[in-house]
């Protein structure tokens, strides 16, 4: 039998031909509008970019630590802006305009447990792999001990909301380490909730946090228009009115640039498919309307629109609770409190606990909600099985 080479590594077959260039204007537009395509510039976030850049730059020059808390709803360019800042800072260090630094990034979404943040940070910094408890001790020691030759570390923590723990020790340490005299640690913490530090942290933390804050507002329709136009650059694939329509639609809903790009890309596909015979077709308002209807007319949305009054109020209560907590998961009890408050505001009779449990069971059976399979009754956890945007869209026409 043939022996396997000792250092055999499985490989993906290589391309035999180069990737094809886009063959049409619409295909070129689709590629440019993809969420993963890195644009040449980041329009509409110049001020935020400058503030973050100045913050990190001043800390690097002084050789001190600090923490900036960056908040805003999803799809408003927080992570993209931070990455652009890091790229520019790295270019400046290569040109010897700034002291060099070590850049590391963790994402709360990719961690199985909040305490794994310690393990990942230590491994990225030193290459050591240890348990979470040991990693926390080693990191505390590293950031509290003077190290004159140690480079400054710039740590980006994305999806910070997901590092929430009962004792808040993970978040506490992340906010506390940069305040240590010899830490040389600059943290850029990105989250969806504006008041996370005060609300989730213990009293002792809020007072001690030397936090610099930055809030990213949802994009306006003019900004969304500018983002699409700058992505398309000189590719004339869209009517001006079509771009304005999609920008206004998304701005009225959430101001999420990613959703805007998705709709434009789908409209380009629809246009491409319908204009296979004629060559120089461009995306018009009809294509945009079709793409919006397609994206927002799923069976789920129809189900919410045809739901009973209290089921619709329950969805509003879920959205309100998610916004309040900054975490996309809540207990039935937390949602029930919001539900009662909404009923009072709308002058509707409040449902009983049994009614709420029945609503949960029905919405869970329709798979509009994901329910924890347990006998915890009011302490059962609830999640949405569709995006918050879709729920808002379904309830908006009422």
TABELCOR-V982489 format. One record per residue. NEAR is the number of other ideal C-beta (glycine too) atoms within 8 Angstrom. D_LAST is the distance of its C-alpha to the last C-alpha in whole Angstrom. Layout:
NEAR | D_LAST
NEAR | D_LAST
This chain:
2 | 72
3 | 70
4 | 70
5 | 66
5 | 67
4 | 66
4 | 64
6 | 62
4 | 58
3 | 56
5 | 54
3 | 52
3 | 53
5 | 54
5 | 53
3 | 55
4 | 54
4 | 52
5 | 48
5 | 47
4 | 46
7 | 43
5 | 44
8 | 41
10 | 39
14 | 36
10 | 37
11 | 39
15 | 35
12 | 34
9 | 36
11 | 36
13 | 32
9 | 32
6 | 31
4 | 35
9 | 36
3 | 38
7 | 38
4 | 41
5 | 39
11 | 36
9 | 34
9 | 32
11 | 34
8 | 37
6 | 37
11 | 36
12 | 38
8 | 41
9 | 40
15 | 40
11 | 44
8 | 45
11 | 45
14 | 46
11 | 49
8 | 50
12 | 50
14 | 52
8 | 55
6 | 55
7 | 55
6 | 53
15 | 50
11 | 46
16 | 43
15 | 40
12 | 36
15 | 34
14 | 30
11 | 27
10 | 24
7 | 24
11 | 25
13 | 27
13 | 30
11 | 32
8 | 34
9 | 35
14 | 36
13 | 38
9 | 40
10 | 41
13 | 42
11 | 44
8 | 45
9 | 46
15 | 48
9 | 50
8 | 51
10 | 53
12 | 54
6 | 56
6 | 57
5 | 59
5 | 57
11 | 55
9 | 56
5 | 55
13 | 53
8 | 52
9 | 48
11 | 46
8 | 43
14 | 41
9 | 37
14 | 36
7 | 34
5 | 37
13 | 39
3 | 39
6 | 40
11 | 39
11 | 43
10 | 44
14 | 43
13 | 47
13 | 48
10 | 46
13 | 47
13 | 51
10 | 51
7 | 50
11 | 52
6 | 55
5 | 55
8 | 56
5 | 54
8 | 54
6 | 52
10 | 49
7 | 51
8 | 54
14 | 52
11 | 50
8 | 54
12 | 55
14 | 52
10 | 53
8 | 57
9 | 56
14 | 54
8 | 56
7 | 59
4 | 61
8 | 61
4 | 62
3 | 63
6 | 59
8 | 56
14 | 53
12 | 50
14 | 47
12 | 44
14 | 41
16 | 39
11 | 35
11 | 32
13 | 34
12 | 31
10 | 33
14 | 36
9 | 35
10 | 38
3 | 38
4 | 41
12 | 40
7 | 43
12 | 42
14 | 40
11 | 42
12 | 45
14 | 43
16 | 43
10 | 46
14 | 48
14 | 48
11 | 49
11 | 52
3 | 55
9 | 56
11 | 53
12 | 53
12 | 49
16 | 46
15 | 43
15 | 40
12 | 37
13 | 34
12 | 31
8 | 27
10 | 27
6 | 28
6 | 30
14 | 31
12 | 35
7 | 35
8 | 32
9 | 34
13 | 38
7 | 40
5 | 41
6 | 44
14 | 43
10 | 40
6 | 43
8 | 45
11 | 43
8 | 44
9 | 41
9 | 40
8 | 36
11 | 34
8 | 30
13 | 29
7 | 26
10 | 23
17 | 24
8 | 23
12 | 23
7 | 26
10 | 27
16 | 26
11 | 27
10 | 31
14 | 30
16 | 30
8 | 33
11 | 35
11 | 34
13 | 35
7 | 38
4 | 40
9 | 38
7 | 37
11 | 35
13 | 31
9 | 31
6 | 30
8 | 27
14 | 26
13 | 26
10 | 24
11 | 21
17 | 21
14 | 22
9 | 19
10 | 16
17 | 18
12 | 18
6 | 15
12 | 14
12 | 17
14 | 20
15 | 22
13 | 25
9 | 25
12 | 22
15 | 23
14 | 26
10 | 25
15 | 23
17 | 26
11 | 28
11 | 27
15 | 26
16 | 30
9 | 31
12 | 29
14 | 31
13 | 34
7 | 34
8 | 33
10 | 36
5 | 39
3 | 41
5 | 40
5 | 41
5 | 40
9 | 36
11 | 34
14 | 30
10 | 28
9 | 24
6 | 24
14 | 25
15 | 23
9 | 20
10 | 21
14 | 22
11 | 18
8 | 17
9 | 20
10 | 19
10 | 15
7 | 15
9 | 17
5 | 17
11 | 16
13 | 13
9 | 13
10 | 14
14 | 11
8 | 8
5 | 11
9 | 12
5 | 12
6 | 11
11 | 13
12 | 13
12 | 10
13 | 11
14 | 15
13 | 13
11 | 12
14 | 16
15 | 17
11 | 16
11 | 17
13 | 20
13 | 21
7 | 21
7 | 23
9 | 26
12 | 26
9 | 26
6 | 24
6 | 25
12 | 25
10 | 26
14 | 24
8 | 26
10 | 24
15 | 21
12 | 21
9 | 22
14 | 19
15 | 17
9 | 19
10 | 19
12 | 15
13 | 16
8 | 18
6 | 16
7 | 13
5 | 16
8 | 16
4 | 19
8 | 20
9 | 21
6 | 24
7 | 25
6 | 26
9 | 23
14 | 22
10 | 24
8 | 23
12 | 20
14 | 21
9 | 24
9 | 21
12 | 19
11 | 23
6 | 24
8 | 21
7 | 22
11 | 19
13 | 21
8 | 24
10 | 26
7 | 30
3 | 32
5 | 34
3 | 34
8 | 33
7 | 31
9 | 29
8 | 30
12 | 29
10 | 28
14 | 24
8 | 23
12 | 20
8 | 21
9 | 19
6 | 18
10 | 16
10 | 15
12 | 14
14 | 12
11 | 10
10 | 10
13 | 8
11 | 6
7 | 5
5 | 4
4 | 0
